[in-house]
Amino acid sequence: MLDKTAQDILALALNAPGSLLSAAGVSQRLSLSDNTARSRLKTLASRGLLRALKDGRGLVYQAPASVAKLKQWMGVQG
């Protein structure tokens, strides 16, 4: 189960399909520390709910463009 902070980040991502999220951007929008935002983004990516993409030396996280895309990332059929 996701904690409230991770749920808030996931809601932010799902409200902007296909968008890219950075730890700094999430921390600013949700009034979190950078470390908290980074940790929760990594958790969401490890569960297949976001996709981590290399951006220079860091990472950005991509929101799924659709529920179908999310299912594809998670390996769910149907």
Residue, then its C-alpha position, 0 to 999 in steps of 0.5 A: m500500500l502507498d503512503k499518503t505522500a506517494q498517493d499525492i504524487l501519483a495523483l499529480a502524475l495521473n492528472a497530467p498523462g505522459s508528463l515528466l516529473s522531477a523531484a524538485g518540481v514535485s517537492q515544490r508543488l506538494s511542499l515536500s523536501d527534495n529527499t522525500a519527493r525523490s524517495r517516493l518517486k523511486t518507490l512509485a517507479s519500482r512498483g511500475l507506476l511511473r517510469a524513471l528516465k535518465d536526464g543528464r546526471g539525474l532522473v525524471y519520472q514519466a507518468p503513464a499516458s493512459v491506463a492501457k500504457l500503465k498496464q503495459w508497463m506493469g505487464v498486465q494483460g487485458 
